[in-house]
Amino acid sequence: MLNYVIKRLLGLIPTLFIVSVLVFLFVHMLPGDPARLIAGPEADAQVIELVRQQLGLDQPLYHQFWHYISNAVQGDFGLSMVSRRPVADEIASRFMPTLWLTITSMVWAVIFGMAAGIIAAVWRNRWPDRLSMTIAVSGISFPAFALGMLLIQVFSVELGWLPTVGADSWQHYILPSLTLGAAVAAVMARFTRASFVDVLSEDYMRTARAKGVSETWVVLKHGLRNAMIPVVTMMGLQFGFLLGGSIVVEKVFNWPGLGRLLVDSVEMRDYPVIQAEILLFSLEFILINLVVDVLYAAINPAIRYK
């Protein structure tokens, strides 16, 4: 297992290098001139050229790439073109709000989604199954931005129960986490149901029932553990989706997180921040997949990696 983990970690190096190259080329193909945006609409050509020189954008593309990649290897992602603060500080100041929002969304989505999926599987083809799957399909189909605006209109504007913007207290997390976790809960419900339906028809489940074990204990002890392997895969992928896919929700709720920072950086063509954020998201997905693979062996001892 240790050798497997080490090999996967070493595989990070070429993967992140390829991502770095692609991201660098992508951001430099974006339309618009960051020097013009930073200088302002009233700036003349001389001022714009001066800003371009200060940002290093007057250098050849290969020179900019070498400067970027050599500094990135040392953990230095440069300065933000907009704020002139270190990119690492910009990301660090936004990371925790996004992380806590992701964890909050994931916790309720997993609990609700797995419960709905188990209920739908146990009572399949009956009204609990149909109700759970109808709610799940609605959660997948409803756009996040529309759900967010609906929740703001009802619970903030009409009822005045919850705040709309900020991340200062636990009340601020309720509406964004509901919005962000709705699609995940729906996916978890459908995936858990499909996994449990397969498990419930296995021979060891029928054997447990024949021994007189209660249905609740059969489902929780024998069914849950064996159905968790594919569910853990989906759980890990969804967690990565939440970390990197909270852009729309953070924009709707003016959330001070990484998603909002990425949107603002793209609007201002802040190349260093865009490159560092996408690299961070790529690293998160790779590490989450590694953790999921390790959890496989913990859940099912029959699985071993060499």
Helices and strands as residue ranges (DSSP letters): H 2-10, H 12-29, H 34-39, H 45-55, H 61-73, H 87-122, H 127-141, H 144-151, I 152-158, H 171-200, H 203-210, H 215-217, I 218-223, H 224-244, H 247-252, H 258-267, H 271-299
